[in-house]
Amino acid sequence: MSALNSWHHKVHEIPRAGIKQVREASPEIREELAHELAIPACNSLVADYRINNAGKGRFELKGRVKAELTRSCVITLEPIAEKIDEPIDCSFVPPGLIPENQTEEEEALAIEDLEPILQDRLDVGRIVYEVVAASMAPYPRIAGAEIDAAPDAEQEEESAKHPFAALEALKQQKRDEP
């Protein structure tokens, strides 16, 4: 994830009262993000958030991520619009305060979403990227698009009568070869 690498805040630049920020992705960032997400286009991306200094090296990030994406229908491959409007809510803490030996289940059930402060900065861009990626529909479909995968009734009946008919045909073909 490199498209949103510039969306970070140095810890020493955050005042005690916190900061409020609205970031809108440039066309270049949106193009790179679309490439990283393997989608046709990211038409807009806005992160509206607040970072509060919670003391003792902790910072709380709260806000919203809104995006308008162009996806491809998994059935027809036609373009389909998808809107994302999701909350952001996590805490940045020094790496030493994050439990190391949690099972996946314990981590998933944790009350707080703890993110490490690495290189003395809060990586808001990574959080925004993860929210967008996790919020995308796994199989976008245009309304009414259906897969016509029902087997022909005659074909189904024939294969049910002779489950090894194809194998028998191959054996016969091998016998007939000179």
Residue frames as a rotation matrix with the C-alpha (Angstrom) as fourth column:
MET 1
0.588 0.809 0.000 0.00
0.809 -0.588 0.000 0.00
0.000 0.000 -1.000 0.00
SER 2
-0.504 -0.843 -0.190 1.79
0.824 -0.535 0.187 3.09
-0.259 -0.062 0.964 -1.18
ALA 3
-0.166 0.488 0.857 -0.93
0.665 -0.587 0.463 5.36
0.728 0.646 -0.227 -2.57
LEU 4
0.737 0.573 0.359 -1.77
0.109 -0.624 0.774 6.82
0.667 -0.531 -0.522 0.83
ASN 5
0.127 -0.786 -0.605 1.72
0.926 0.312 -0.211 6.78
0.355 -0.534 0.767 2.39
SER 6
-0.686 -0.434 0.585 1.75
0.293 -0.900 -0.324 10.57
0.666 -0.051 0.744 2.58
TRP 7
0.269 0.853 0.447 -1.37
-0.300 -0.367 0.881 10.58
0.915 -0.371 0.158 4.78
HIS 8
0.157 -0.265 -0.951 0.43
0.846 0.533 -0.009 10.49
0.509 -0.804 0.308 8.13
HIS 9
0.759 0.069 0.647 1.07
-0.237 -0.897 0.374 12.76
0.606 -0.437 -0.664 11.09
LYS 10
-0.363 -0.904 -0.226 4.28
0.160 0.179 -0.971 13.12
0.918 -0.389 0.080 13.07
VAL 11
0.174 0.440 -0.881 3.60
0.902 0.288 0.322 12.60
0.396 -0.851 -0.346 16.77
HIS 12
-0.477 -0.460 -0.749 5.41
0.778 -0.618 -0.116 15.79
-0.409 -0.638 0.653 17.80
GLU 13
-0.956 0.150 0.253 3.27
0.043 -0.779 0.626 17.86
0.291 0.609 0.738 15.37
ILE 14
-0.067 0.981 -0.182 -0.02
0.503 0.191 0.843 16.94
0.862 -0.035 -0.506 17.08
PRO 15
-0.509 -0.118 0.852 -0.99
-0.497 -0.768 -0.403 19.59
0.703 -0.629 0.333 19.63
ARG 16
-0.991 0.106 0.077 -2.31
-0.020 0.459 -0.888 18.65
-0.129 -0.882 -0.453 23.04
ALA 17
-0.275 0.950 -0.148 -5.82
-0.586 -0.288 -0.758 19.72
-0.762 -0.121 0.636 21.96
GLY 18
-0.077 0.204 0.976 -5.61
0.515 0.846 -0.136 17.37
-0.853 0.492 -0.171 18.95
ILE 19
-0.803 -0.167 -0.573 -6.20
-0.376 -0.603 0.704 18.10
-0.463 0.780 0.421 15.28
LYS 20
0.342 0.880 0.331 -9.11
0.083 0.322 -0.943 17.93
-0.936 0.350 0.037 12.88
GLN 21
-0.681 -0.643 -0.349 -8.31
-0.361 -0.120 0.925 17.03
-0.637 0.756 -0.151 9.28
VAL 22
0.645 0.733 0.217 -10.20
-0.102 0.363 -0.926 16.56
-0.758 0.575 0.309 6.04
ARG 23
-0.515 -0.845 -0.146 -8.13
-0.374 0.068 0.925 14.90
-0.772 0.531 -0.351 3.34
GLU 24
0.729 0.681 -0.065 -9.26
-0.308 0.242 -0.920 14.43
-0.611 0.691 0.386 -0.22
ALA 25
0.030 -0.747 0.664 -7.26
0.467 0.598 0.652 12.20
-0.884 0.290 0.367 -2.53
SER 26
-0.187 -0.217 -0.958 -5.79
-0.674 -0.681 0.285 13.79
-0.715 0.699 -0.019 -5.64
PRO 27
0.738 0.464 -0.491 -6.46
-0.672 0.429 -0.604 12.24
-0.070 0.775 0.628 -9.07
GLU 28
-0.055 -0.847 -0.528 -2.97
-0.698 0.411 -0.587 10.69
0.714 0.337 -0.614 -9.01
ILE 29
-0.764 -0.188 0.618 -3.51
-0.623 0.469 -0.627 9.09
-0.171 -0.863 -0.475 -5.61
ARG 30
0.215 0.929 0.303 -6.96
-0.672 0.365 -0.644 7.82
-0.709 -0.065 0.702 -6.65
GLU 31
0.583 -0.064 -0.810 -5.48
-0.725 0.407 -0.555 6.26
0.366 0.911 0.191 -9.81
GLU 32
-0.505 -0.844 -0.181 -2.74
-0.605 0.496 -0.623 4.54
0.615 -0.206 -0.761 -7.81
LEU 33
-0.552 0.391 0.737 -5.27
-0.658 0.339 -0.673 3.37
-0.513 -0.856 0.070 -5.22
ALA 34
0.570 0.785 -0.242 -7.51
-0.753 0.382 -0.536 1.90
-0.328 0.487 0.809 -7.94
HIS 35
0.193 -0.598 -0.778 -4.49
-0.645 0.520 -0.560 0.01
0.740 0.610 -0.285 -9.30
GLU 36
-0.777 -0.544 0.317 -3.62
-0.573 0.401 -0.715 -1.32
0.262 -0.737 -0.623 -5.81
LEU 37
-0.329 0.755 0.568 -7.22
-0.564 0.325 -0.759 -2.42
-0.757 -0.570 0.319 -5.21
ALA 38
-0.946 -0.095 0.311 -7.44
0.185 0.630 0.754 -3.96
-0.267 0.771 -0.578 -8.72
ILE 39
0.113 0.993 -0.016 -10.55
0.659 -0.087 -0.747 -1.97
-0.744 0.074 -0.664 -9.64
PRO 40
0.181 -0.018 0.983 -11.28
0.944 -0.278 -0.179 0.17
0.277 0.960 -0.033 -12.73
ALA 41
-0.272 -0.268 0.924 -11.43
0.186 -0.957 -0.222 3.51
0.944 0.112 0.310 -10.85
CYS 42
-0.239 0.215 -0.947 -11.55
0.942 -0.184 -0.280 5.35
-0.235 -0.959 -0.159 -7.57
ASN 43
0.081 0.391 0.917 -13.68
0.714 -0.664 0.220 8.40
0.695 0.637 -0.333 -8.39
SER 44
0.254 -0.066 0.965 -13.41
-0.498 -0.864 0.072 10.06
0.829 -0.498 -0.252 -4.99
LEU 45
0.148 -0.232 -0.961 -11.87
0.771 0.636 -0.034 9.44
0.620 -0.736 0.273 -1.59
VAL 46
0.028 -0.073 0.997 -12.32
-0.420 -0.906 -0.055 11.70
0.907 -0.417 -0.056 1.42
ALA 47
-0.110 -0.103 -0.989 -11.21
0.814 0.562 -0.149 11.06
0.571 -0.821 0.022 4.98
ASP 48
0.122 0.243 0.962 -12.68
-0.370 -0.888 0.271 13.39
0.921 -0.389 -0.018 7.61
TYR 49
0.373 -0.079 -0.925 -11.15
0.656 0.728 0.202 12.66
0.657 -0.681 0.323 11.00
ARG 50
0.637 -0.220 0.739 -9.93
-0.602 -0.740 0.299 13.96
0.481 -0.635 -0.604 14.33
ILE 51
0.060 -0.678 -0.732 -6.82
0.475 0.665 -0.577 12.86
0.878 -0.314 0.362 16.22
ASN 52
0.791 0.221 0.571 -6.95
-0.389 -0.539 0.747 13.43
0.473 -0.813 -0.340 19.98
ASN 53
-0.384 -0.921 -0.064 -3.91
-0.344 0.207 -0.916 13.25
0.857 -0.330 -0.397 22.22
ALA 54
0.648 0.705 -0.288 -5.04
-0.067 0.430 0.900 10.80
0.758 -0.564 0.326 24.92
GLY 55
0.481 -0.548 0.684 -1.83
-0.876 -0.327 0.354 11.15
0.030 -0.770 -0.637 26.95
LYS 56
0.239 -0.514 0.824 0.87
-0.411 0.716 0.565 8.61
-0.880 -0.473 -0.040 27.83
GLY 57
-0.730 -0.666 -0.155 1.86
-0.375 0.200 0.905 8.33
-0.572 0.719 -0.395 24.18
ARG 58
-0.449 0.668 0.593 -1.65
0.733 0.655 -0.183 7.34
-0.510 0.353 -0.784 22.99
PHE 59
-0.808 0.281 -0.518 -3.58
-0.478 -0.826 0.297 9.03
-0.345 0.488 0.802 20.21
GLU 60
-0.251 0.818 0.518 -7.21
0.397 0.575 -0.715 8.37
-0.883 0.027 -0.469 19.29
LEU 61
-0.965 -0.016 -0.263 -8.31
-0.239 -0.367 0.899 8.51
-0.111 0.930 0.351 15.65
LYS 62
-0.287 0.933 0.220 -12.03
0.560 0.349 -0.751 8.93
-0.777 -0.092 -0.622 14.96
GLY 63
-0.499 0.166 -0.850 -13.83
-0.580 -0.793 0.186 9.97
-0.643 0.586 0.493 11.81
ARG 64
0.556 0.717 0.421 -15.31
-0.027 0.522 -0.853 8.78
-0.831 0.463 0.309 8.51
VAL 65
-0.751 -0.660 -0.021 -14.03
-0.093 0.075 0.993 7.52
-0.653 0.748 -0.118 5.18
LYS 66
0.486 0.874 -0.033 -16.13
-0.114 0.026 -0.993 8.13
-0.867 0.486 0.112 2.09
ALA 67
-0.708 -0.699 -0.101 -15.28
-0.238 0.102 0.966 6.78
-0.665 0.707 -0.239 -1.34
GLU 68
0.603 0.770 -0.208 -16.93
-0.495 0.157 -0.855 6.36
-0.626 0.618 0.475 -4.72
LEU 69
-0.496 -0.796 0.346 -15.51
-0.307 0.534 0.788 3.45
-0.813 0.285 -0.509 -6.68
THR 70
0.366 0.506 -0.781 -16.09
-0.930 0.236 -0.282 1.93
0.042 0.830 0.557 -10.09
ARG 71
-0.321 -0.373 0.871 -16.07
-0.450 0.869 0.206 -1.85
-0.833 -0.326 -0.447 -9.90
SER 72
-0.620 0.142 -0.772 -16.67
-0.702 0.339 0.626 -4.57
0.351 0.930 -0.110 -12.46
CYS 73
0.437 0.833 0.338 -19.73
-0.888 0.459 0.019 -6.80
-0.139 -0.308 0.941 -12.20
VAL 74
-0.434 -0.669 0.603 -18.50
-0.601 0.714 0.360 -10.35
-0.671 -0.206 -0.712 -11.53
ILE 75
0.078 0.542 0.837 -21.03
0.375 0.762 -0.529 -11.74
-0.924 0.355 -0.143 -13.98
THR 76
0.827 0.373 0.421 -21.23
0.520 -0.223 -0.824 -9.28
-0.214 0.901 -0.378 -16.88
LEU 77
-0.202 -0.977 -0.063 -17.96
0.952 -0.211 0.222 -7.35
-0.230 -0.015 0.973 -16.31
GLU 78
0.253 0.363 0.897 -19.93
0.546 -0.819 0.177 -4.13
0.799 0.445 -0.405 -16.84
PRO 79
-0.787 -0.547 0.286 -18.93
0.112 -0.582 -0.805 -1.14
0.607 -0.602 0.519 -14.69
ILE 80
0.354 0.865 -0.355 -20.87
0.620 0.066 0.781 -0.74
0.700 -0.497 -0.513 -11.48
ALA 81
-0.106 -0.343 0.933 -20.73
-0.392 -0.848 -0.356 2.14
0.914 -0.404 -0.044 -8.97
GLU 82
0.254 0.143 -0.956 -20.02
0.773 0.564 0.290 1.40
0.581 -0.814 0.033 -5.32
LYS 83
0.248 -0.117 0.962 -20.17
-0.395 -0.919 -0.009 3.93
0.885 -0.377 -0.274 -2.48
ILE 84
-0.082 -0.348 -0.934 -18.36
0.782 0.559 -0.277 3.50
0.618 -0.753 0.226 0.79
ASP 85
0.093 0.114 0.989 -19.18
-0.488 -0.861 0.145 5.47
0.868 -0.496 -0.024 3.95
GLU 86
0.450 -0.048 -0.892 -17.52
0.546 0.805 0.232 3.89
0.707 -0.591 0.388 6.97
PRO 87
0.944 -0.130 0.303 -16.37
-0.313 -0.638 0.703 5.06
0.102 -0.759 -0.643 10.40
ILE 88
0.002 -0.961 -0.277 -12.76
0.112 0.276 -0.955 5.11
0.994 -0.029 0.108 11.56
ASP 89
0.729 0.178 0.661 -12.12
-0.609 -0.271 0.745 4.42
0.312 -0.946 -0.090 15.23
CYS 90
0.597 -0.591 -0.542 -8.76
0.568 0.789 -0.235 3.25
0.567 -0.167 0.807 16.50
SER 91
0.924 -0.381 -0.004 -6.00
-0.235 -0.579 0.780 4.15
-0.300 -0.720 -0.625 18.93
PHE 92
0.484 -0.865 -0.131 -2.34
0.002 0.151 -0.989 4.60
0.875 0.479 0.074 18.08
VAL 93
0.945 -0.210 0.250 -0.04
-0.254 0.006 0.967 3.45
-0.204 -0.978 -0.047 20.87
PRO 94
-0.011 -0.995 -0.102 3.68
-0.994 -0.001 0.114 2.84
-0.113 0.102 -0.988 21.29
PRO 95
0.047 0.040 -0.998 4.49
-0.579 0.815 0.006 -0.66
0.814 0.578 0.062 19.97
GLY 96
-0.863 -0.477 -0.166 5.35
-0.136 0.537 -0.833 -1.90
0.486 -0.696 -0.528 23.48
LEU 97
-0.635 0.685 0.356 1.72
-0.609 -0.162 -0.776 -1.44
-0.474 -0.710 0.520 24.59
ILE 98
0.218 0.690 -0.690 0.31
-0.933 0.354 0.060 -3.81
0.285 0.631 0.721 21.98
PRO 99
0.391 -0.043 0.919 -0.09
-0.527 0.809 0.262 -7.38
-0.755 -0.587 0.293 23.31
GLU 100
-0.379 -0.694 -0.612 2.26
-0.908 0.150 0.392 -9.69
-0.181 0.704 -0.687 21.43
ASN 101
-0.990 -0.137 -0.037 0.92
-0.141 0.981 0.132 -13.18
0.018 0.136 -0.991 22.00
GLN 102
-0.208 0.976 0.068 -2.76
-0.640 -0.084 -0.764 -12.79
-0.740 -0.202 0.642 21.18
THR 103
-0.540 0.178 0.823 -4.55
0.578 0.788 0.209 -15.46
-0.612 0.589 -0.528 19.22
GLU 104
-0.898 0.255 0.359 -6.47
0.204 -0.482 0.852 -14.30
0.390 0.838 0.381 16.15
GLU 105
0.031 0.976 -0.214 -9.71
0.714 0.129 0.689 -14.74
0.700 -0.174 -0.693 18.08
GLU 106
0.110 -0.058 -0.992 -8.48
0.904 -0.410 0.124 -12.64
-0.414 -0.910 0.008 21.02
GLU 107
-0.854 -0.477 -0.210 -7.31
0.331 -0.808 0.488 -9.93
-0.402 0.347 0.847 18.63
ALA 108
-0.673 0.662 0.331 -10.65
0.303 -0.162 0.939 -9.94
0.675 0.732 -0.092 16.78
LEU 109
0.293 0.852 -0.434 -12.60
0.754 0.073 0.653 -9.72
0.588 -0.518 -0.621 20.04
ALA 110
-0.612 -0.594 -0.522 -10.44
0.789 -0.505 -0.351 -6.96
-0.055 -0.626 0.778 21.53
ILE 111
0.376 0.788 -0.488 -12.44
0.753 -0.567 -0.335 -3.93
-0.540 -0.241 -0.806 22.63
GLU 112
0.487 -0.287 -0.825 -9.92
-0.342 -0.932 0.123 -1.48
-0.804 0.222 -0.552 21.19
ASP 113
0.847 -0.349 0.402 -8.35
0.515 0.347 -0.784 -1.46
0.134 0.870 0.474 17.76
LEU 114
0.613 -0.700 -0.367 -4.72
-0.047 -0.496 0.867 -0.73
-0.789 -0.514 -0.337 18.63
GLU 115
0.869 -0.398 0.293 -2.30
0.338 0.046 -0.940 0.44
0.361 0.916 0.174 15.95
PRO 116
0.275 -0.840 -0.468 1.42
0.885 0.031 0.465 0.86
-0.376 -0.542 0.752 16.54
ILE 117
0.909 -0.202 -0.365 3.15
-0.273 -0.949 -0.156 4.23
-0.315 0.242 -0.918 16.34
LEU 118
0.469 -0.762 0.446 6.04
0.797 0.583 0.158 3.47
-0.381 0.281 0.881 13.99
GLN 119
-0.359 -0.751 0.555 8.88
0.885 -0.462 -0.053 5.84
0.297 0.472 0.830 13.12
ASP 120
-0.730 0.057 -0.681 7.29
0.438 -0.726 -0.530 8.45
-0.525 -0.685 0.505 15.39
ARG 121
-0.817 0.484 -0.314 4.25
-0.576 -0.651 0.495 8.87
0.036 0.585 0.810 13.14
LEU 122
-0.224 0.855 0.468 0.57
-0.134 0.449 -0.883 7.95
-0.965 -0.260 0.014 12.94
ASP 123
-0.980 -0.199 0.005 -0.08
-0.040 0.220 0.975 6.17
-0.195 0.955 -0.224 9.64
VAL 124
-0.212 0.968 -0.138 -3.63
-0.378 -0.211 -0.901 7.37
-0.901 -0.139 0.411 8.94
GLY 125
-0.135 0.109 -0.985 -3.28
-0.991 -0.040 0.131 6.47
-0.025 0.993 0.113 5.25
ARG 126
-0.900 -0.225 -0.372 -2.87
-0.248 0.969 0.014 2.78
0.358 0.105 -0.928 6.05
ILE 127
-0.716 0.696 0.056 -6.00
0.188 0.269 -0.945 2.85
-0.672 -0.666 -0.323 8.19
VAL 128
-0.010 0.709 -0.705 -7.98
-0.705 -0.506 -0.498 4.62
-0.710 0.492 0.505 5.42
TYR 129
-0.451 -0.238 -0.860 -6.72
-0.837 0.449 0.314 2.06
0.311 0.861 -0.402 2.87
GLU 130
-0.995 0.037 -0.089 -7.72
0.067 0.931 -0.358 -0.86
0.069 -0.362 -0.930 5.11
VAL 131
-0.419 0.901 -0.115 -11.19
-0.081 -0.164 -0.983 0.60
-0.904 -0.403 0.142 5.72
VAL 132
0.030 0.408 -0.913 -11.79
-0.944 -0.288 -0.160 1.04
-0.328 0.867 0.376 1.97
ALA 133
-0.626 -0.362 -0.690 -10.43
-0.635 0.751 0.182 -2.41
0.453 0.552 -0.700 1.08
ALA 134
-0.970 0.242 0.012 -12.42
0.178 0.750 -0.637 -4.17
-0.163 -0.616 -0.771 3.83
SER 135
-0.339 0.896 -0.287 -15.63
-0.204 -0.368 -0.907 -2.31
-0.918 -0.249 0.308 2.95
MET 136
-0.525 0.117 -0.843 -15.69
-0.850 -0.118 0.513 -3.23
-0.040 0.986 0.162 -0.73
ALA 137
0.581 0.773 0.255 -18.34
-0.709 0.634 -0.308 -5.73
-0.400 -0.002 0.917 -1.78
PRO 138
-0.231 -0.764 0.603 -16.58
-0.290 0.646 0.707 -9.06
-0.929 -0.012 -0.370 -2.37
TYR 139
-0.673 0.088 0.734 -18.65
0.655 0.532 0.537 -9.91
-0.343 0.842 -0.416 -5.48
PRO 140
-0.504 0.517 -0.692 -20.20
-0.333 -0.855 -0.397 -6.76
-0.797 0.030 0.603 -6.96
ARG 141
-0.649 0.392 0.652 -23.17
0.721 0.592 0.362 -7.52
-0.244 0.704 -0.667 -9.23
ILE 142
-0.880 0.475 -0.001 -25.41
-0.419 -0.774 0.475 -5.40
0.225 0.419 0.880 -11.36
ALA 143
-0.374 0.824 0.425 -29.03
-0.538 0.181 -0.823 -5.75
-0.755 -0.537 0.376 -10.27
GLY 144
0.645 0.755 -0.119 -30.65
-0.587 0.390 -0.709 -8.64
-0.489 0.527 0.695 -12.10
ALA 145
0.019 -0.705 -0.709 -27.39
-0.901 0.296 -0.317 -10.18
0.433 0.645 -0.629 -13.37
GLU 146
0.582 0.219 0.783 -27.50
-0.582 0.784 0.214 -13.95
-0.567 -0.581 0.584 -13.03
ILE 147
-0.613 -0.783 -0.108 -25.27
-0.699 0.474 0.535 -16.83
-0.368 0.403 -0.838 -13.99
ASP 148
0.544 0.750 -0.376 -26.88
-0.839 0.484 -0.248 -19.21
-0.004 0.450 0.893 -16.46
ALA 149
-0.521 -0.854 -0.011 -25.12
-0.845 0.517 -0.133 -22.27
0.119 -0.060 -0.991 -15.14
ALA 150
0.209 0.657 0.724 -28.02
-0.638 0.653 -0.408 -24.70
-0.741 -0.376 0.556 -15.00
PRO 151
-0.821 -0.551 0.152 -26.99
-0.265 0.602 0.753 -27.85
-0.506 0.578 -0.640 -16.85
ASP 152
-0.367 0.655 -0.661 -29.10
-0.838 0.075 0.541 -29.05
0.404 0.752 0.521 -19.72
ALA 153
0.269 0.568 0.778 -31.62
-0.856 0.511 -0.077 -31.60
-0.441 -0.646 0.623 -18.36
GLU 154
0.945 0.072 -0.320 -30.73
-0.249 0.794 -0.555 -34.11
0.214 0.604 0.768 -21.08
GLN 155
0.084 -0.994 -0.066 -27.02
-0.373 0.030 -0.927 -33.73
0.924 0.103 -0.368 -20.35
GLU 156
-0.323 -0.156 0.934 -27.58
-0.944 -0.025 -0.330 -34.17
0.075 -0.987 -0.139 -16.63
GLU 157
0.644 0.647 0.408 -29.69
-0.658 0.741 -0.137 -37.28
-0.391 -0.180 0.903 -17.19
GLU 158
0.788 -0.401 -0.468 -27.12
-0.184 0.572 -0.799 -38.80
0.588 0.716 0.377 -19.56
SER 159
-0.245 -0.947 0.207 -24.22
-0.524 -0.050 -0.850 -38.24
0.816 -0.316 -0.484 -17.14
ALA 160
-0.057 0.300 0.952 -26.27
-0.972 0.201 -0.121 -39.70
-0.228 -0.933 0.280 -14.29
LYS 161
0.910 0.414 -0.019 -26.85
-0.401 0.868 -0.292 -42.90
-0.104 0.274 0.956 -16.31
HIS 162
0.701 -0.713 0.004 -23.23
0.610 0.597 -0.521 -43.25
0.369 0.368 0.854 -17.31
PRO 163
0.920 -0.327 -0.215 -20.90
-0.101 -0.730 0.676 -41.51
-0.378 -0.600 -0.705 -14.89
PHE 164
-0.015 -0.991 0.134 -17.85
-0.046 0.135 0.990 -43.04
-0.999 0.008 -0.048 -16.60
ALA 165
0.776 0.399 0.489 -19.04
0.444 0.205 -0.872 -42.56
-0.448 0.894 -0.018 -20.19
ALA 166
0.826 -0.517 -0.225 -16.26
-0.562 -0.716 -0.414 -40.08
0.053 0.468 -0.882 -20.96
LEU 167
-0.063 -0.869 0.490 -13.64
-0.771 0.354 0.530 -42.49
-0.634 -0.345 -0.692 -19.63
GLU 168
0.194 0.229 0.954 -15.13
0.287 0.916 -0.279 -45.33
-0.938 0.328 0.112 -21.68
ALA 169
0.983 0.178 0.035 -14.98
0.095 -0.341 -0.935 -43.15
-0.155 0.923 -0.353 -24.81
LEU 170
0.425 -0.900 -0.099 -11.28
-0.899 -0.433 0.073 -42.45
-0.108 0.058 -0.992 -24.20
LYS 171
-0.185 -0.459 0.869 -10.58
-0.367 0.853 0.372 -46.16
-0.911 -0.250 -0.326 -23.72
GLN 172
0.578 0.487 0.655 -12.44
0.429 0.502 -0.751 -46.97
-0.694 0.715 0.082 -26.93
GLN 173
0.928 -0.266 -0.260 -10.48
-0.371 -0.667 -0.646 -44.29
-0.001 0.696 -0.718 -28.81
LYS 174
0.044 -0.967 0.250 -7.19
-0.901 0.070 0.429 -45.76
-0.432 -0.244 -0.868 -27.53
ARG 175
-0.029 0.018 0.999 -8.22
0.068 0.998 -0.016 -49.27
-0.997 0.068 -0.030 -28.67
ASP 176
0.823 0.466 0.326 -9.11
0.356 0.025 -0.934 -47.99
-0.443 0.884 -0.145 -32.13
GLU 177
0.573 -0.678 -0.461 -5.71
-0.748 -0.662 0.043 -46.36
-0.334 0.320 -0.886 -32.64
PRO 178
0.871 -0.252 -0.422 -3.33
-0.097 0.753 -0.651 -48.38
0.482 0.608 0.631 -34.88
